[in-house]
């Protein structure tokens, strides 16, 4: 085998390893719970017409996840970092950009702008929210996030054509994410005892 083939095999193996390592960041369910809490915050913001509340909830949830990982996750499976060029940053940058777009749509709707989109705004918001979550799932190689995105889209559909209050439909989807994430977390804690406990045993 020549050097070029060796280099290609090495590159493919590295990419496969990085692909698997992405699961490292979501196997504890904490990001699922964080996402669900953010969606619940969105529901409360819709219920009480206080859009800024979304930013507060997201900031608190995203801040708490690394702290919880340091207490629950890293003592069980250790700590690892992907290379800066692993591709996650690009996907997260896209996620942030789409998040800004969703925020602008919400603000526009609440200030009377873009009347053209107002009739189908719930479905549009659901679709964009689903896209945000799908990008997050792609970034972290977490297939269940695609189902979360579908839940958010269906929340918009339920309101648009089912007559369900939008805040309630969004809240149900957020609660489902929190419930699923909690189940993943419980399984993770059960299957991964603390490393220091293994040493003591």
C-alpha positions in Angstrom: 0.0 0.0 0.0 1.5 3.4 -1.0 1.7 6.5 1.2 -1.3 8.1 -0.5 -3.5 5.1 0.4 -2.1 5.1 3.9 -2.9 8.8 4.3 -6.4 8.3 2.9 -7.1 5.4 5.3 -5.8 7.4 8.2 -8.1 10.4 7.3 -11.1 8.1 7.0 -10.4 6.4 10.3 -10.0 9.9 11.9 -13.3 11.0 10.5 -15.1 7.9 11.7 -13.6 8.4 15.2 -14.7 12.0 15.3 -18.2 11.0 14.1 -18.4 8.6 17.0 -17.0 11.1 19.4 -19.8 13.5 18.7 -22.1 11.0 20.5 -19.9 11.7 23.6 -21.6 15.1 24.0 -25.2 13.9 23.9 -25.1 10.4 25.4 -25.9 11.7 28.9 -29.2 13.3 27.8 -28.3 16.7 29.3 -28.5 18.5 26.0 -31.9 16.9 25.4 -33.1 18.3 28.7 -31.6 21.7 27.9 -33.4 21.7 24.6 -36.7 20.8 26.2 -36.3 23.5 28.8 -35.6 26.1 26.1 -38.7 25.0 24.2 -40.7 25.2 27.4 -39.3 28.7 27.8 -40.5 29.5 24.3 -44.0 28.2 25.3 -44.1 30.5 28.4 -42.9 33.4 26.3 -45.8 32.8 23.9 -48.3 32.3 26.7 -47.4 35.6 28.5 -46.3 37.5 25.4 -42.8 38.1 26.9 -40.4 37.3 24.1 -37.3 38.3 26.1 -38.0 35.4 28.4 -36.7 33.0 25.7 -33.2 34.6 25.9 -33.1 34.3 29.7 -34.1 30.6 29.7 -31.7 29.7 26.9 -28.8 31.5 28.7 -29.5 29.8 32.0 -30.0 26.3 30.4 -26.8 26.5 28.2 -24.8 27.7 31.2 -26.0 24.9 33.4 -25.2 22.1 31.0 -21.4 22.3 31.3 -21.7 22.6 35.0 -23.8 19.4 35.2 -21.5 17.6 32.8 -18.6 18.3 35.2 -20.5 16.8 38.0 -22.3 13.9 36.3 -20.7 13.1 33.0 -17.0 13.6 33.2 -16.5 11.7 36.4 -18.0 8.7 34.6 -16.5 8.7 31.1 -13.7 11.2 31.3 -13.3 14.4 29.3 -12.4 14.8 25.7 -12.3 17.5 23.1 -12.7 17.4 19.4 -10.3 19.1 17.0 -11.2 22.8 16.2 -11.8 21.7 12.6 -14.0 18.8 13.4 -17.0 20.5 11.7 -19.1 21.1 14.9 -18.3 24.8 14.9 -19.6 25.2 11.4 -22.9 23.5 12.2 -23.2 25.5 15.5 -22.5 28.7 13.6 -25.4 27.8 11.2 -27.5 27.0 14.2 -26.9 30.5 15.7 -27.7 32.1 12.4 -30.9 30.2 12.1 -31.7 31.1 15.7 -31.4 34.8 14.9 -33.7 34.3 11.9 -36.3 32.7 14.1 -36.0 35.4 16.7 -36.4 38.1 14.1 -39.5 36.4 12.8 -41.0 36.3 16.3 -40.2 40.0 16.9 -41.5 40.9 13.5 -44.8 39.2 14.1 -45.2 40.8 17.5 -44.5 44.3 16.1 -46.9 44.0 13.2 -44.3 43.6 10.5 -44.4 41.0 7.7 -48.2 40.7 7.5 -47.7 38.5 4.5 -46.4 35.7 6.7 -48.7 36.2 9.6 -51.4 33.9 8.3 -49.0 30.9 8.3 -46.6 32.1 11.0 -47.1 29.2 13.4 -46.2 26.6 10.7 -43.3 28.8 9.6 -42.0 29.1 13.1 -42.5 25.4 13.7 -40.6 24.6 10.5 -37.7 26.9 11.4 -37.6 25.6 15.0 -37.5 22.1 13.6 -34.7 23.1 11.3 -32.7 24.6 14.2 -33.1 21.3 16.1 -32.2 19.2 13.1 -29.0 21.3 12.6 -28.2 20.7 16.3 -28.8 16.9 15.9 -26.6 16.9 12.8 -23.8 18.8 14.6 -23.8 16.2 17.5 -24.7 13.1 15.5 -27.8 12.6 17.6 -30.6 11.0 15.6 -33.3 11.5 18.3 -33.0 15.3 17.8 -34.6 14.9 14.4 -37.7 13.5 16.2 -37.6 16.6 18.6 -37.6 18.8 15.5 -40.6 16.9 14.2 -42.4 17.6 17.5 -41.8 21.3 17.2 -43.1 21.3 13.6 -46.2 19.4 14.6 -46.8 21.9 17.3 -47.1 24.6 14.7 -49.4 22.3 12.6 -51.6 21.5 15.6 -52.1 25.2 16.1 -52.5 26.2 12.5 -55.0 23.6 11.5 -56.0 21.9 14.7 -57.0 24.9 16.7 -54.7 24.0 19.7 -53.2 26.9 21.5 -49.7 27.5 20.2 -48.2 27.8 23.6 -49.8 24.6 24.8 -48.7 22.6 21.7 -45.1 23.9 22.1 -45.2 23.2 25.8 -46.2 19.6 25.2 -43.3 19.1 22.7 -40.9 20.7 25.2 -42.1 18.5 28.0 -41.7 15.4 25.8 -38.1 16.4 25.1 -37.4 16.9 28.9 -39.0 13.5 29.6 -37.0 11.7 26.9 -33.8 13.5 28.0 -34.4 12.5 31.6 -34.8 8.9 30.5 -31.5 9.0 28.6 -29.8 10.6 31.7 -31.1 7.9 34.0 -29.9 5.2 31.7 -26.5 6.9 31.4 -26.1 7.1 35.1 -27.1 3.5 35.6 -24.8 2.2 32.9 -21.8 4.4 33.7 -20.7 4.3 37.4 -18.2 6.9 38.5 -14.6 6.0 37.5 -13.4 6.4 41.1 -16.1 3.9 42.2 -14.6 1.4 39.8 -11.2 2.0 41.2 -12.4 1.5 44.8 -14.2 -1.7 43.8 
